[in-house]
Amino acid sequence: MEDRKPSDTTVTPIDLETFGVSEEFGFVLEDPLTDLPEYYRPWMDLAADITCLTETHQLRDKVKEMPLLSTQYLRSHREQRLAHLALSFITMGYVWQEGQGQPAKVLPQQLAVPYCAVSDALGLPPILVYADCVLANWKLKDPTKNLDTLFTFPGAETCKGFFLVSLLVEKAASTGMKVTYGIVTAMNSLQTHSTDRLQEALVMVTQSLRRMKECFQLMHLLMQRLQCGSRWKDNPMLPEGLRYEGVFQEPLQFSGGSAAQSSAIQCFDALLGVMQTDPSAGAFLKRMHDYMLPPHRALIQTISHSPPLRSYVLLVGDSHLARTYNTCVSQMVELRDYHLNMVARYITVPGNRAQAAARGCPLRGIGSALDKQGTGGSNPLLFLKAVRDSTRGAFIHIS
């Protein structure tokens, strides 16, 4: 495995707030709003009633009756995030109201114009992304701090659980700054040559990866009923993509929400120096940066261009430090192994795939984004195996 030399670059101090990362919540949006100004009531009412309107086949008619609203009254980042979330859910419901066989090919301007405007303001594409349905789609249900989603799709409990488990995985990645502080400490330790600090940082990253897997294990309770199909890129049902009326003359193609859009996971890859040896897998992960908020993708780039951790561990020649690093890599491999097994069991098995296509929320994960045939199968497994194997390639040989 080829590494950059520690002397190739210099450390840039990382202020996590600059990258939109919270000390307590990490990449999760802290204290998301639950409502918009009254002017935007038509959006909020449709998004809140998306399940009923979709199941009764009324949503498309309701959208066409909706007024064309301006986005100029969205005053804050949180208002923009909630608007993007609501418009994303309405768009998904509108496109897939009649099922996978009859998707809408044109998004009416009442929806397309403000959706594209708020997308531009946030630096996100006009489609439901991970930053919407996971990072911004939550609230406290009661004083005991039980979580609930702001919006969900048909198959509410399954879909809601899928979003909330993913949220817990993200929260586990950054609880109490254990990971974000660990990343910063690891980067700074390369400058100070403090192996003790680096050791502590790697232990914190390992603990967080372990907690992420523990949270992710709740997902097996949900996968059997999760519906597939949410994007309009490489989708045989929408071979040309979706046209945004009043904004673009030609249809556009976008990938749907995916765990590959998790900035936390890609930050860990960048920190540990995981190099994707499979060109297609590497290109896909790189493309997923376009589906992240700009500050989040900037943090990945900042870590990627910092002095390489793996090279430093090799340089100092401390076997104890190398073992600690390998333990961290091993935990990342275990997390990806579990993900791979979940996909193999619940998405590629024909019976489970047919069941998944029949009900649940219209959100497809990593398999959808890579499946060129639009029917599931081997491509997701090939991708996940390639990513897992590339992670294994980061192990340091200790003589």
Secondary structure by P-SEA (a helix, b strand, c coil): cccccccccccccccccccccccccccccccccccccccaaaaaaaaaaaaaaaaaccaaaaaaacccccccccccaaaaaaaaaaaaaaaaaaaccccccccccccccccaaaaaaaaaaaccccccccccccccccccccccbbbbbcccccaaaaaaaaaaaaaaaaaaaccccaaaaaaaaaaaaaaaccaaaaaaaaaaaaaaaaaaaaaacccccccccbbbbccccccccccccccccccccbbbbbbcccccccaaaaaaaaaaccccccaaaaaaaaaacccccaaaaaaaaaaaacccaaaaaaaaccaaaaaaaaaaaaaaaaaaaaaaaaaacccccaaaaaaaacccccccccccccccccccccaaaaaaaaaaaaaaaaccccc
